[in-house]
Structures are given as C-alpha cells and as structure tokens.
Amino acid sequence: MLELLIVLIVVALIAGALGFTGIAGVAATLAKIVFGIILIGIVIVLILMFMGIALIA
C-alpha cells in the first residue's frame, strides 16, 4: 500500500507540473484516501499491540 501511495504522489506531482490538473487532482485525491487507510491500519495495529494482542504468532 505504501508503494501505491508513493506512485500516486509522484503521478500527481508530474501531472501537475505538466499542466494536467484534472489527472493531478484525481491522483492527489486517491493518495489522500490511501494515506487515510494506511493511517487507520497503523492506529489499529498500535492499539492491538498495546493491548497485548499478538498479530503474528
């Protein structure tokens, strides 16, 4: 997922630099969504870790 986030950010930057604002906007929006999903996953893993629940046996 992190690789997808990096690719979307790079696509948004390149498209914005070349003047493709529509594509840049879509890529930036998707990057925000993927970032949110990653952030929620990290928070869930941290909460489970502090509760003592092992995710990997």
Backbone bond lengths (Angstrom), bond angles and torsions (degrees), N, CA, C in turn:
res aa  C-N    CA-C-N  psi(-1)  N-CA   C-N-CA  omega(-1)  CA-C   N-CA-C  phi
1 M - - - 1.443 - - 1.525 110.86 -
2 L 1.322 115.34 -35.28 1.453 118.50 -179.80 1.527 111.10 -65.26
3 E 1.339 115.43 -36.31 1.463 118.99 178.00 1.526 110.58 -64.05
4 L 1.346 116.52 -39.06 1.457 121.04 178.12 1.520 110.84 -62.62
5 L 1.321 116.12 -41.38 1.458 120.52 178.38 1.522 111.40 -61.18
6 I 1.317 116.51 -44.94 1.466 121.09 179.99 1.527 110.79 -63.94
7 V 1.337 117.07 -42.88 1.465 120.74 178.98 1.520 110.58 -62.34
8 L 1.329 117.63 -44.37 1.467 120.20 -179.83 1.525 111.97 -63.76
9 I 1.327 117.14 -38.93 1.462 119.71 178.36 1.529 110.68 -65.63
10 V 1.321 116.72 -42.34 1.473 120.37 179.00 1.525 110.48 -64.28
11 V 1.331 117.28 -42.93 1.466 120.94 178.57 1.525 109.82 -61.50
12 A 1.324 117.23 -43.38 1.468 120.37 179.59 1.527 111.29 -62.91
13 L 1.332 116.75 -42.49 1.469 119.25 179.59 1.519 112.34 -65.37
14 I 1.323 116.61 -44.52 1.471 120.16 -179.06 1.523 110.57 -66.97
15 A 1.341 116.95 -44.65 1.464 119.91 -179.92 1.524 110.83 -64.03
16 G 1.325 117.25 -39.34 1.461 120.02 177.61 1.515 112.28 -65.38
17 A 1.329 116.39 -38.37 1.467 120.31 179.76 1.525 111.21 -68.38
18 L 1.324 116.78 -31.53 1.467 120.35 -179.46 1.525 112.87 -88.24
19 G 1.327 117.16 -3.46 1.455 120.10 176.12 1.514 114.95 95.53
20 F 1.304 118.39 4.91 1.462 121.43 177.99 1.523 108.54 -87.60
21 T 1.330 115.82 77.72 1.457 119.89 -172.43 1.520 112.77 -68.82
22 G 1.321 118.10 -31.51 1.462 120.83 178.81 1.514 111.73 -64.70
23 I 1.316 115.70 -47.58 1.465 120.86 179.06 1.528 109.81 -66.43
24 A 1.315 116.86 -39.16 1.470 120.26 179.43 1.526 110.79 -63.64
25 G 1.323 116.46 -39.85 1.459 120.12 179.39 1.515 112.49 -65.37
26 V 1.332 115.74 -42.95 1.464 120.10 178.71 1.524 110.53 -64.57
27 A 1.322 117.49 -44.88 1.462 121.04 -179.86 1.527 110.65 -63.96
28 A 1.317 117.30 -39.52 1.464 120.41 179.16 1.526 110.89 -66.86
29 T 1.329 117.28 -39.72 1.465 120.99 177.50 1.519 110.90 -63.82
30 L 1.311 117.26 -44.83 1.466 120.74 178.18 1.525 110.96 -63.79
31 A 1.323 117.07 -37.36 1.465 120.40 177.96 1.532 110.48 -64.00
32 K 1.331 117.08 -38.30 1.462 120.26 177.49 1.525 111.20 -64.64
33 I 1.327 116.67 -40.65 1.457 120.92 179.54 1.526 110.55 -65.08
34 V 1.331 116.62 -46.70 1.468 120.43 179.62 1.528 110.24 -63.36
35 F 1.325 117.50 -39.79 1.465 120.95 177.41 1.525 110.70 -60.93
36 G 1.322 116.85 -42.43 1.461 120.79 178.21 1.519 112.01 -61.81
37 I 1.326 117.21 -42.25 1.461 121.36 178.41 1.523 110.72 -63.23
38 I 1.326 116.40 -44.00 1.465 120.47 178.72 1.532 110.18 -63.07
39 L 1.319 116.92 -43.32 1.462 121.05 -179.50 1.527 111.38 -62.87
40 I 1.322 117.45 -43.32 1.459 121.24 177.84 1.525 110.16 -62.47
41 G 1.326 117.15 -41.86 1.465 120.50 177.88 1.516 112.46 -61.44
42 I 1.324 116.75 -42.00 1.467 120.62 179.43 1.523 110.67 -64.84
43 V 1.323 117.48 -41.72 1.462 120.95 179.39 1.525 110.45 -63.71
44 I 1.332 117.55 -42.93 1.467 120.86 178.69 1.526 110.68 -62.29
45 V 1.324 117.04 -43.96 1.465 120.35 179.46 1.530 110.64 -63.70
46 L 1.314 118.16 -41.46 1.469 120.90 178.78 1.523 111.76 -64.44
47 I 1.333 117.15 -41.98 1.463 120.31 178.14 1.521 110.35 -62.25
48 L 1.332 117.20 -45.72 1.459 120.47 178.98 1.524 111.44 -63.96
49 M 1.324 116.78 -36.65 1.454 120.42 179.75 1.538 110.73 -65.79
50 F 1.333 117.21 -42.95 1.459 120.27 179.49 1.519 112.18 -69.49
51 M 1.338 116.89 -24.92 1.464 120.75 176.95 1.523 110.98 -80.60
52 G 1.312 117.47 -10.57 1.458 121.37 177.93 1.507 114.22 89.56
53 I 1.314 117.51 14.64 1.454 121.52 179.46 1.529 108.17 -89.93
54 A 1.320 116.35 119.35 1.460 120.23 -178.20 1.537 109.06 -84.07
55 L 1.315 116.80 128.59 1.454 120.79 177.62 1.516 111.53 -84.98
56 I 1.328 116.68 -27.43 1.454 121.67 179.08 1.527 108.30 -117.84
57 A 1.317 115.45 122.92 1.473 119.46 -176.34 1.509 110.72 -79.98
